[in-house]
Amino acid sequence: MRFRGTRLRRSRVLASACALAAAGVLIPATQVVAQATTTAEHGVTKPTIVLVHGAWADASSWNPVISRLQHDGYTVAAPPNPLRGVDYDAQTLKNYLATIQGPVVLVGHSYGGMVITNAAAGNPDIKALVYDDAYIPAQGETVFQINAAQPGSCVTADPSTFLNLVPYPGSPEGDYDAYLKTASNGTYKGFADCFANGVPGAQAKLLAAGQRPFAVSAGSEPSGTPAWQTIPSWAVVGTADHVIPPAEQLAMATRAGAHITKVDAGHLSLITRPDAVTDVILDAARAADRS
């Protein structure tokens, strides 16, 4: 009976497509059938999931999560985050989001949380925010301020101990591209233990070699009106995170009223615990379906 019903629906849709074609509206019948079947069988259009990486990373860090979401039938995008500054990066993301039709679930890792918090504000198509080991700032807060709010961050020491500072063309006076040093230095335990704890050693070396720099000035730029005040949010908190102290992640997530999931992972749970991170994103996507 299900097959028969589906066949009848398709017949009606094909008839509608023919009628539209006769009226001069050229719509491929196969496209109409696919859209109608999705609506008839699932009742909703799945949201597009947009993943935003943070500092010292690129979009490939999302690959384990992307493959799982695509397997579940979601359209996924992971555009590059310029890492130039909160407002600049948020505006870049806003422009990208404007090209997507329909509902969106917006996900940010680490500094990506600053970006999505600012980029989503005022966009009615953003149905859910997901923060993965991320900053969830209130208005006026900065990355440096949040890092120092609780003890335990490996990126609050003397910058010379853990950063390579490189001038970039057109940079404001005193600004630099900041790369995490690979080797340990004094209290800084190195890229693998600070940023990539829990990641296999060989993979951590690859991540260190391919890291994308973060403009130092971005760390002191205050966040704007937070989108989490009006958009439902979810948070994955890595209980062994050495970059953003877990206690601070929990405090920010609680303040935002987020649905909180704790995972036994370091700062890169999107790599070391992709199943858990994907499950949280799927929870947010299902909630978006119902909104």
Disulfide bonds with the S-S distance in Angstrom:
Cys154-Cys194 1.90
